[in-house]
């Protein structure tokens, strides 16, 4: 097997969902996995970042818990410094994220900013500390966990979709910029996936909103689709495959149904496709 970036990886958002599944897959393949999460019990010492937490993947000699809040510059700096001091990594997988649901008009600026602070700026913040490490060693791969929603925006998910659309554009630019240093970047786009993401979704639906009834009905449909969606192991497997590719594709869409939907969107009239999506979530 080929391991062009070595066998050490940092995974953000590793305490649940796709991040946790990915940590387990990489560890099972013999990788050293730094599992970054806000919820880590420090083991002591001024610069200690490692610890154990029941929310992280099961104990393994391949897994190292790292306390890291991607919205906090100092936390990211401490966490990445700890990783560098302990051998560094050749791959970073960005899985930290959450969703906000609500009408575009209703969502307060503070909620929209919080959405971007984790999903978009959190990714940038970690990369600003990891990319210099990659350049220094002459190799590295950044994998961004995006979503089909980045290219297939849904009603009452406008800010979540926008954050993933931003990640898509950022990644494509990053690929071109970092190639000269022997580095690479790629996107993974899952569709409906059965994880804790559904239960953790924040609602931005104020009392008296004219959108309230439609929004709640649409989000209930989304939640049902997610709860019956693909297991987190599918996008996790896609990440492992990317991490073993010296020339990864720009993006990997997970699941044939979503590949088909995105293909149809390219060939069908935009108004027709919009009408079909709108009717699905009424």
ABEGO torsion letter per residue (X at the ends): XBBAAEABBBBBGAABEAAAAAAAAAAAAGBBBBBBBABBBBAEEAABABBBBAABBBBBAABBBBBBBAABAAAAAAAAAAAAAAGEBABBBBABEBBBBEBAAABBAAAAAAAAAAAAAAAAAAAAAAAAAAAAAGBEBBBBBBBAAAABBBBGAAAAAAAAAAAAAAAAAAAAAAAAAGBBBBBBBBBBBBBAAAAABBBBBBBGBAAAAAAAAAAAAAAAAAAABBBAAAAAAAAAAAAABABBBABBBBEAAAAAAAAAAAABBAAAAAAAAAAAAX
